[in-house]
Each structure stands twice: as structure tokens, then as C-alpha cells.
């Protein structure tokens, strides 16, 4: 269930995705929020240099592993503009982060890219639940997904 606080954090993720687009990167943004509601870390994609492992969700998982207790990680929430890819979902699961909330799904992204004539990625789009057995996941959020769709359209129009 998406609450107003979730929408606020997801809107920030969309802003971070827009920042990524503005610096020439793929439009993805994510934030890590503690159980108390404190934003602990935020990031956006950094794959433009050629290292396609530089996803914000992966960076948040690595930071959490180094800076948070196991218990704090399990109660934290990761908000993201786009559903985790399998690499990021696995990292999330391995470090024991809690809930995941996303604005747009990986299925939506695959559909949008197909409409733009973009070839599918080498890495399969899998729902988070197919990677993490016990993940608490909420999303997509239609009005925010449309904003994310437009960012991806802009990114691919520039290429």
C-alpha cells in the first residue's frame, strides 16, 4: 500500500532520475530511508562512464552493509524511480534491507523501451519477487511512472 510519505520519497527519486538525465546518464534515482523516516542516502545512476554496475540501488545496499546494523537494515526502506534490476535486487536481499517501493516497474520499462525501438537488455527484467524470496514490495505508482517514462523517452531521444 502506497502512503503519502511513500509518494513524497518516490517524487524525490524521480527528481534524482531527472538529475541523472541532466548529467547525461540513464534516468534512475533511489533513496534509503531509516525506520524513523530519516533519509540516510540518496543517489542516481552513474553508468554513463561504461560501468553498468553503478546503479543507485546497488550503491545504497553497499552503503547500508557498511554503515547500518542488521536490524536497522531490515527495517529500512529503499525507494526508487524504477524497480530493481536482478543485480540490485540480489544486493538488496544479501544485505538484508527491508521494504522496496518503486515508481515504475521493470515490465513497464521493457515495454517503453520496446515502443522506442530499443533492443532488450542482455540482463533479463525480473520482478523483485523472483530474486528475493521474502521481499516486501510496493509499486508501481501510475502518475509517477508516467513521469519516469518521459525521462526515459528524453534520454533515448538524445542518443
MIDRENSE-809433 format. One line per 10 residues: their letters; for each residue y negated, z, x negated of N, C-alpha, C, O. Coordinates in Angstrom, 2 decimals. Example, Ala and Ser with C-alpha at 12.3 -4.5 7.8 and 13.67 -1.06 7.14 Angstrom:
2
as = 5.69:7.80:-13.19:4.50:7.80:-12.30:3.30:7.80:-13.20:3.32:8.46:-14.24 | 2.25:7.08:-12.85:1.06:7.14:-13.67:-0.03:7.87:-12.90:-1.14:8.04:-13.41
END
This chain:
159
xxxxxxxxxx = 1.19:0.00:-0.84:0.00:0.00:0.00:-1.25:0.00:-0.89:-1.38:0.83:-1.79 | -2.14:-0.92:-0.62:-3.37:-1.06:-1.40:-4.47:-0.21:-0.77:-4.80:-0.37:0.41 | -5.02:0.70:-1.57:-6.09:1.58:-1.10:-7.44:1.08:-1.64:-7.48:0.16:-2.46 | -8.52:1.67:-1.17:-9.85:1.26:-1.61:-10.03:1.46:-3.12:-10.64:0.62:-3.78 | -9.51:2.54:-3.65:-9.57:2.77:-5.10:-8.85:1.66:-5.85:-9.31:1.20:-6.89 | -7.72:1.23:-5.32:-6.98:0.12:-5.93:-7.84:-1.14:-5.95:-7.89:-1.84:-6.96 | -8.50:-1.43:-4.85:-9.35:-2.62:-4.78:-10.47:-2.57:-5.82:-10.80:-3.57:-6.45 | -11.04:-1.38:-6.00:-12.11:-1.22:-6.99:-11.59:-1.54:-8.40:-12.22:-2.27:-9.15 | -10.43:-1.00:-8.73:-9.86:-1.25:-10.05:-9.44:-2.71:-10.21:-9.61:-3.30:-11.28 | -8.89:-3.28:-9.16:-8.50:-4.69:-9.23:-9.72:-5.59:-9.38:-9.66:-6.60:-10.09
xxxxxxxxxx = -10.82:-5.24:-8.73:-12.03:-6.04:-8.89:-12.48:-6.01:-10.35:-12.95:-7.02:-10.87 | -12.35:-4.86:-11.00:-12.69:-4.78:-12.42:-11.76:-5.68:-13.25:-12.19:-6.30:-14.21 | -10.50:-5.74:-12.87:-9.56:-6.63:-13.57:-9.99:-8.09:-13.44:-9.89:-8.86:-14.40 | -10.45:-8.46:-12.26:-10.94:-9.83:-12.06:-12.17:-10.07:-12.93:-12.33:-11.15:-13.49 | -13.05:-9.07:-13.04:-14.22:-9.19:-13.93:-13.77:-9.38:-15.37:-14.35:-10.19:-16.10 | -12.76:-8.64:-15.80:-12.23:-8.78:-17.16:-11.62:-10.17:-17.36:-11.74:-10.76:-18.43 | -10.96:-10.67:-16.34:-10.40:-12.03:-16.42:-11.53:-13.05:-16.57:-11.40:-14.02:-17.30 | -12.63:-12.81:-15.86:-13.79:-13.69:-15.98:-14.37:-13.63:-17.40:-14.78:-14.64:-17.95 | -14.39:-12.44:-17.98:-14.84:-12.29:-19.37:-13.95:-13.09:-20.30:-14.44:-13.77:-21.20 | -12.64:-13.01:-20.10:-11.71:-13.79:-20.93:-12.04:-15.27:-20.82:-12.09:-15.98:-21.83
xxxxxxxxxx = -12.26:-15.75:-19.61:-12.60:-17.15:-19.39:-13.89:-17.51:-20.13:-13.98:-18.57:-20.75 | -14.89:-16.63:-20.06:-16.18:-16.89:-20.70:-16.07:-17.02:-22.21:-16.87:-17.72:-22.83 | -15.07:-16.35:-22.82:-14.90:-16.45:-24.27:-13.84:-17.49:-24.65:-13.40:-17.55:-25.79 | -13.44:-18.30:-23.66:-12.53:-19.40:-23.93:-11.05:-19.06:-23.84:-10.22:-19.82:-24.33 | -10.73:-17.95:-23.21:-9.34:-17.53:-23.12:-8.82:-17.68:-21.70:-9.59:-17.88:-20.76 | -7.51:-17.57:-21.56:-6.90:-17.62:-20.24:-7.37:-16.40:-19.43:-7.45:-15.29:-19.97 | -7.67:-16.59:-18.15:-8.29:-15.53:-17.35:-7.32:-14.48:-16.82:-6.81:-14.58:-15.70 | -7.08:-13.48:-17.64:-6.28:-12.31:-17.24:-7.00:-11.07:-17.72:-7.53:-11.03:-18.83 | -7.02:-10.03:-16.88:-7.62:-8.75:-17.25:-6.84:-7.60:-16.65:-6.30:-7.72:-15.55 | -6.79:-6.48:-17.37:-6.00:-5.33:-16.94:-6.67:-4.03:-17.33:-7.43:-3.97:-18.30
xxxxxxxxxx = -6.37:-2.97:-16.57:-6.84:-1.63:-16.92:-5.72:-0.62:-16.73:-4.84:-0.79:-15.89 | -5.79:0.44:-17.52:-4.85:1.56:-17.44:-5.61:2.76:-16.91:-6.64:3.14:-17.45 | -5.09:3.36:-15.83:-5.77:4.46:-15.16:-4.83:5.67:-15.13:-3.66:5.55:-14.75 | -5.35:6.82:-15.51:-4.55:8.05:-15.50:-4.30:8.52:-14.08:-4.91:8.03:-13.13 | -3.39:9.49:-13.95:-3.10:10.09:-12.64:-4.35:10.73:-12.04:-4.46:10.84:-10.82 | -5.28:11.16:-12.89:-6.52:11.79:-12.43:-7.60:10.77:-12.07:-8.69:11.14:-11.64 | -7.31:9.48:-12.24:-8.26:8.44:-11.89:-9.18:8.01:-13.01:-10.11:7.24:-12.78 | -8.93:8.48:-14.22:-9.77:8.11:-15.37:-9.30:6.78:-15.95:-8.11:6.60:-16.23 | -10.23:5.85:-16.13:-9.90:4.59:-16.79:-9.73:4.90:-18.28:-10.68:5.29:-18.95 | -8.52:4.71:-18.77:-8.20:5.04:-20.16:-8.43:3.88:-21.11:-8.85:4.07:-22.25
xxxxxxxxxx = -8.17:2.67:-20.63:-8.30:1.49:-21.48:-8.39:0.26:-20.59:-7.77:0.21:-19.53 | -9.16:-0.71:-21.03:-9.21:-2.00:-20.35:-9.19:-3.10:-21.39:-9.64:-2.91:-22.52 | -8.67:-4.24:-20.99:-8.55:-5.35:-21.93:-8.42:-6.65:-21.15:-8.21:-6.65:-19.93 | -8.55:-7.76:-21.87:-8.32:-9.08:-21.29:-7.48:-9.90:-22.26:-7.21:-9.45:-23.38 | -7.09:-11.07:-21.84:-6.24:-11.93:-22.68:-6.92:-12.28:-24.00:-8.13:-12.45:-24.08 | -6.09:-12.38:-25.04:-6.57:-12.79:-26.37:-5.60:-13.82:-26.96:-5.26:-13.74:-28.14 | -5.17:-14.77:-26.15:-4.17:-15.74:-26.62:-4.76:-17.03:-27.17:-4.03:-17.86:-27.70 | -6.06:-17.20:-27.06:-6.70:-18.46:-27.47:-6.47:-18.78:-28.95:-6.48:-19.94:-29.34 | -6.26:-17.75:-29.76:-6.01:-17.97:-31.18:-4.61:-18.46:-31.49:-4.31:-18.76:-32.65 | -3.75:-18.55:-30.49:-2.41:-19.08:-30.69:-1.28:-18.06:-30.58:-0.12:-18.45:-30.49
xxxxxxxxxx = -1.60:-16.76:-30.58:-0.58:-15.73:-30.42:-0.46:-15.40:-28.95:-1.26:-14.64:-28.40 | 0.55:-15.98:-28.31:0.69:-15.83:-26.86:1.32:-14.51:-26.45:1.69:-14.34:-25.28 | 1.44:-13.56:-27.38:1.87:-12.20:-27.01:0.67:-11.29:-26.80:0.84:-10.11:-26.48 | -0.53:-11.79:-26.97:-1.73:-10.97:-26.88:-2.23:-10.85:-25.43:-3.38:-11.15:-25.13 | -1.32:-10.39:-24.56:-1.65:-10.16:-23.15:-2.21:-8.75:-22.99:-1.81:-7.84:-23.72 | -3.13:-8.55:-22.05:-3.71:-7.22:-21.89:-2.70:-6.17:-21.44:-2.79:-5.01:-21.86 | -1.73:-6.55:-20.61:-0.74:-5.58:-20.15:0.12:-5.07:-21.30:0.50:-3.90:-21.35 | 0.43:-5.96:-22.23:1.21:-5.59:-23.41:0.41:-4.63:-24.29:0.94:-3.65:-24.79 | -0.88:-4.94:-24.46:-1.75:-4.06:-25.25:-1.87:-2.68:-24.62:-1.87:-1.68:-25.33 | -1.98:-2.61:-23.29:-2.07:-1.32:-22.61:-0.79:-0.52:-22.79:-0.84:0.69:-23.01
xxxxxxxxxx = 0.36:-1.17:-22.71:1.64:-0.48:-22.91:1.75:0.08:-24.32:2.18:1.22:-24.50 | 1.36:-0.69:-25.30:1.43:-0.22:-26.68:0.47:0.95:-26.91:0.82:1.92:-27.57 | -0.72:0.85:-26.35:-1.69:1.94:-26.49:-1.14:3.20:-25.84:-1.19:4.29:-26.42 | -0.60:3.06:-24.63:-0.06:4.22:-23.90:1.05:4.89:-24.69:1.13:6.11:-24.72 | 1.91:4.11:-25.32:3.02:4.67:-26.09:2.52:5.53:-27.24:3.17:6.51:-27.62 | 1.38:5.18:-27.79:0.82:5.91:-28.93:-0.11:7.04:-28.57:-0.34:7.95:-29.38 | -0.67:7.02:-27.36:-1.73:7.95:-27.01:-1.46:8.85:-25.80:-2.28:9.71:-25.48 | -0.35:8.66:-25.13:-0.07:9.42:-23.91:1.31:10.05:-23.99:2.22:9.51:-24.61 | 1.45:11.19:-23.35:2.77:11.82:-23.26:3.65:11.00:-22.31:3.14:10.20:-21.52 | 4.95:11.21:-22.39:5.88:10.53:-21.50:5.52:10.82:-20.03:5.51:9.92:-19.20
xxxxxxxxxx = 5.22:12.09:-19.74:4.87:12.46:-18.38:3.59:11.78:-17.91:3.53:11.27:-16.79 | 2.56:11.77:-18.75:1.29:11.14:-18.37:1.48:9.64:-18.14:0.89:9.08:-17.22 | 2.29:9.00:-18.98:2.56:7.57:-18.80:3.23:7.31:-17.45:2.88:6.35:-16.76 | 4.17:8.15:-17.09:4.92:7.93:-15.84:4.04:8.07:-14.60:4.37:7.54:-13.54 | 2.92:8.77:-14.73:2.01:8.98:-13.60:0.81:8.04:-13.63:0.01:8.03:-12.69 | 0.67:7.26:-14.68:-0.45:6.33:-14.82:-0.20:5.07:-13.99:0.93:4.77:-13.61 | -1.28:4.34:-13.74:-1.20:3.07:-13.02:-1.82:1.97:-13.88:-2.87:2.16:-14.48 | -1.15:0.83:-13.92:-1.70:-0.36:-14.56:-2.15:-1.30:-13.45:-1.38:-1.66:-12.56 | -3.42:-1.67:-13.51:-3.99:-2.65:-12.59:-4.19:-3.94:-13.38:-4.57:-3.91:-14.55 | -3.93:-5.06:-12.73:-4.04:-6.32:-13.45:-4.39:-7.46:-12.51:-4.03:-7.45:-11.33
xxxxxxxxxx = -5.09:-8.44:-13.05:-5.51:-9.58:-12.23:-4.32:-10.45:-11.85:-4.32:-11.07:-10.79 | -3.30:-10.49:-12.71:-2.11:-11.28:-12.43:-0.86:-10.48:-12.70:-0.81:-9.69:-13.65 | 0.16:-10.67:-11.88:1.43:-9.96:-12.06:1.93:-10.11:-13.49:1.81:-11.18:-14.09 | 2.49:-9.05:-14.01:3.03:-9.05:-15.37:4.02:-10.20:-15.58:4.82:-10.52:-14.71 | 3.94:-10.81:-16.76:4.98:-11.74:-17.18:6.20:-10.90:-17.58:6.09:-9.67:-17.68 | 7.36:-11.52:-17.82:8.53:-10.74:-18.21:8.33:-9.90:-19.48:8.83:-8.78:-19.56 | 7.60:-10.42:-20.47:7.34:-9.68:-21.70:6.55:-8.40:-21.40:6.89:-7.32:-21.88 | 5.51:-8.54:-20.60:4.66:-7.39:-20.29:5.37:-6.40:-19.36:5.20:-5.19:-19.50 | 6.16:-6.92:-18.42:6.92:-6.04:-17.54:7.91:-5.23:-18.36:8.06:-4.03:-18.12 | 8.58:-5.86:-19.31:9.53:-5.13:-20.15:8.81:-4.06:-20.97:9.30:-2.94:-21.07
xxxxxxxxxx = 7.67:-4.39:-21.55:6.91:-3.40:-22.32:6.51:-2.23:-21.42:6.62:-1.08:-21.83 | 6.06:-2.53:-20.23:5.67:-1.51:-19.25:6.87:-0.58:-18.98:6.74:0.64:-18.99 | 8.02:-1.19:-18.74:9.22:-0.42:-18.46:9.69:0.39:-19.65:10.07:1.56:-19.50 | 9.68:-0.20:-20.84:10.15:0.50:-22.04:9.32:1.72:-22.36:9.86:2.73:-22.81 | 8.00:1.66:-22.14:7.17:2.83:-22.47:7.06:3.79:-21.30:6.46:4.86:-21.43 | 7.63:3.44:-20.15:7.69:4.36:-19.02:6.41:4.52:-18.24:6.14:5.59:-17.69 | 5.60:3.46:-18.17:4.40:3.53:-17.34:4.78:3.55:-15.87:5.86:3.11:-15.49 | 3.87:4.05:-15.05:4.12:4.19:-13.62:3.82:2.93:-12.83:4.24:1.84:-13.19 | 3.10:3.11:-11.77:2.81:2.07:-10.79:2.09:0.87:-11.40:1.31:1.00:-12.34 | 2.37:-0.30:-10.83:1.69:-1.55:-11.19:1.06:-2.11:-9.92:1.71:-2.21:-8.88
xxxxxxxxxx = -0.21:-2.48:-10.02:-0.92:-3.09:-8.90:-1.56:-4.38:-9.40:-2.29:-4.37:-10.40 | -1.29:-5.49:-8.71:-1.84:-6.76:-9.18:-2.57:-7.50:-8.06:-2.25:-7.35:-6.88 | -3.55:-8.31:-8.47:-4.35:-9.09:-7.53:-3.63:-10.36:-7.10:-3.67:-10.73:-5.93 | -2.96:-11.02:-8.06:-2.26:-12.28:-7.76:-0.87:-12.22:-8.37:-0.66:-11.59:-9.41 | 0.07:-12.88:-7.73:1.47:-12.84:-8.18:1.78:-13.97:-9.15:1.05:-14.96:-9.24 | 2.87:-13.81:-9.87:3.31:-14.86:-10.79:3.73:-16.10:-9.99:3.56:-17.22:-10.46 | 4.28:-15.91:-8.80:4.64:-17.06:-7.95:3.39:-17.83:-7.54:3.39:-19.06:-7.54 | 2.31:-17.12:-7.20:1.06:-17.79:-6.86:0.55:-18.58:-8.05:0.13:-19.73:-7.90 | 0.57:-17.96:-9.23:0.08:-18.65:-10.42:0.88:-19.93:-10.67:0.30:-20.98:-10.96 | 2.20:-19.86:-10.58:3.03:-21.05:-10.79:2.67:-22.14:-9.78:2.59:-23.32:-10.13
xxxxxxxxxx = 2.44:-21.75:-8.54:2.06:-22.72:-7.51:0.70:-23.36:-7.84:0.54:-24.57:-7.76 | -0.27:-22.53:-8.21:-1.60:-23.05:-8.53:-1.56:-24.00:-9.70:-2.19:-25.06:-9.67 | -0.83:-23.63:-10.74:-0.75:-24.49:-11.92:-0.06:-25.80:-11.59:-0.44:-26.85:-12.09 | 0.97:-25.73:-10.74:1.64:-26.95:-10.30:0.69:-27.87:-9.56:0.71:-29.08:-9.76 | -0.15:-27.30:-8.71:-1.15:-28.09:-7.97:-2.14:-28.76:-8.92:-2.67:-29.82:-8.62 | -2.39:-28.12:-10.07:-3.31:-28.68:-11.07:-2.62:-29.65:-12.02:-3.25:-30.23:-12.90 | -1.31:-29.82:-11.84:-0.56:-30.73:-12.70:-0.21:-30.13:-14.05:0.09:-30.87:-14.99 | -0.23:-28.82:-14.17:0.09:-28.12:-15.41:1.61:-27.90:-15.46:2.19:-27.39:-14.51 | 2.23:-28.29:-16.57:3.67:-28.11:-16.72:4.03:-26.63:-16.70:3.25:-25.79:-17.14 | 5.22:-26.31:-16.19:5.65:-24.90:-16.18:5.75:-24.34:-17.61:6.01:-25.07:-18.56
xxxxxxxxxx = 5.54:-23.05:-17.71:5.66:-22.33:-18.98:7.11:-22.35:-19.45:8.03:-22.48:-18.65 | 7.30:-22.22:-20.77:8.66:-22.07:-21.31:9.31:-20.79:-20.82:10.53:-20.72:-20.65 | 8.49:-19.77:-20.58:8.98:-18.47:-20.12:8.96:-18.47:-18.59:7.95:-18.79:-17.97 | 10.08:-18.11:-18.02:10.18:-18.09:-16.56:9.25:-17.05:-15.94:9.04:-15.97:-16.50 | 8.71:-17.40:-14.79:7.98:-16.42:-13.99:9.01:-15.62:-13.22:9.76:-16.18:-12.41 | 9.06:-14.33:-13.46:9.96:-13.45:-12.74:9.15:-12.35:-12.08:8.21:-11.84:-12.68 | 9.49:-11.98:-10.87:8.83:-10.82:-10.27:9.12:-9.58:-11.12:10.20:-9.47:-11.72 | 8.18:-8.67:-11.18:8.34:-7.45:-11.98:9.65:-6.73:-11.64:10.32:-6.22:-12.54 | 10.00:-6.69:-10.37:11.21:-6.00:-9.94:12.49:-6.59:-10.52:13.53:-5.92:-10.52 | 12.44:-7.82:-11.00:13.62:-8.41:-11.64:13.70:-8.03:-13.11:14.71:-8.28:-13.77
xxxxxxxxxx = 12.64:-7.42:-13.64:12.61:-7.00:-15.04:12.74:-5.48:-15.13:13.51:-4.97:-15.95 | 11.99:-4.76:-14.30:12.04:-3.29:-14.29:12.75:-2.87:-13.01:12.29:-3.17:-11.90 | 13.84:-2.20:-13.15:14.69:-1.82:-12.02:13.99:-0.91:-11.01:14.19:-1.07:-9.80 | 13.18:0.04:-11.49:12.63:1.06:-10.59:11.11:1.03:-10.51:10.48:2.06:-10.29 | 10.52:-0.14:-10.69:9.06:-0.25:-10.70:8.47:-0.06:-9.31:8.97:-0.59:-8.32 | 7.38:0.71:-9.25:6.58:0.81:-8.03:5.47:-0.24:-8.17:4.61:-0.12:-9.04 | 5.51:-1.24:-7.32:4.64:-2.40:-7.46:3.94:-2.68:-6.15:4.56:-2.64:-5.08 | 2.63:-2.98:-6.23:1.87:-3.39:-5.06:1.05:-4.63:-5.41:0.48:-4.72:-6.49 | 1.00:-5.57:-4.51:0.25:-6.80:-4.69:1.05:-7.93:-4.06:2.21:-7.75:-3.70 | 0.44:-9.07:-3.92:-0.92:-9.44:-4.25:-1.93:-9.00:-3.18:-1.56:-8.51:-2.11
xxxxxxxxxx = -3.20:-9.19:-3.51:-4.31:-8.89:-2.60:-5.01:-10.23:-2.33:-5.70:-10.74:-3.21 | -4.84:-10.80:-1.13:-5.27:-12.18:-0.86:-6.70:-12.53:-1.28:-6.90:-13.55:-1.93 | -7.69:-11.71:-0.92:-9.07:-12.09:-1.25:-9.33:-12.07:-2.75:-10.11:-12.88:-3.25 | -8.69:-11.17:-3.47:-8.84:-11.15:-4.93:-8.01:-12.25:-5.58:-8.42:-12.82:-6.59 | -6.86:-12.55:-5.00:-6.03:-13.65:-5.52:-6.81:-14.96:-5.49:-6.70:-15.77:-6.41 | -7.60:-15.17:-4.45:-8.40:-16.40:-4.38:-9.43:-16.45:-5.51:-9.70:-17.53:-6.05 | -10.00:-15.31:-5.87:-10.94:-15.28:-7.00:-10.21:-15.62:-8.30:-10.73:-16.35:-9.14 | -9.01:-15.08:-8.47:-8.21:-15.35:-9.67:-7.84:-16.84:-9.71:-7.89:-17.46:-10.77 | -7.49:-17.38:-8.58:-7.15:-18.81:-8.51:-8.32:-19.66:-9.02:-8.12:-20.60:-9.79 | -9.52:-19.32:-8.58:-10.70:-20.08:-9.01:-10.91:-19.97:-10.52:-11.30:-20.94:-11.16
xxxxxxxxx = -10.66:-18.80:-11.09:-10.79:-18.64:-12.55:-9.80:-19.53:-13.29:-10.15:-20.13:-14.30 | -8.59:-19.61:-12.79:-7.59:-20.48:-13.43:-7.98:-21.95:-13.26:-7.79:-22.75:-14.18 | -8.50:-22.31:-12.11:-8.97:-23.67:-11.92:-10.05:-24.01:-12.94:-10.03:-25.08:-13.54 | -11.00:-23.10:-13.12:-12.07:-23.33:-14.09:-11.51:-23.45:-15.51:-11.93:-24.31:-16.28 | -10.58:-22.57:-15.86:-10.00:-22.61:-17.21:-9.37:-23.97:-17.48:-9.61:-24.56:-18.54 | -8.57:-24.46:-16.56:-7.86:-25.72:-16.79:-8.77:-26.93:-16.65:-8.47:-27.98:-17.21 | -9.86:-26.81:-15.92:-10.83:-27.91:-15.83:-11.54:-28.12:-17.16:-12.00:-29.23:-17.45 | -11.63:-27.08:-17.97:-12.31:-27.15:-19.27:-11.44:-27.79:-20.35:-11.95:-28.26:-21.37 | -10.15:-27.81:-20.12:-9.23:-28.29:-21.16:-9.22:-29.80:-21.26:-8.50:-30.36:-22.09
END
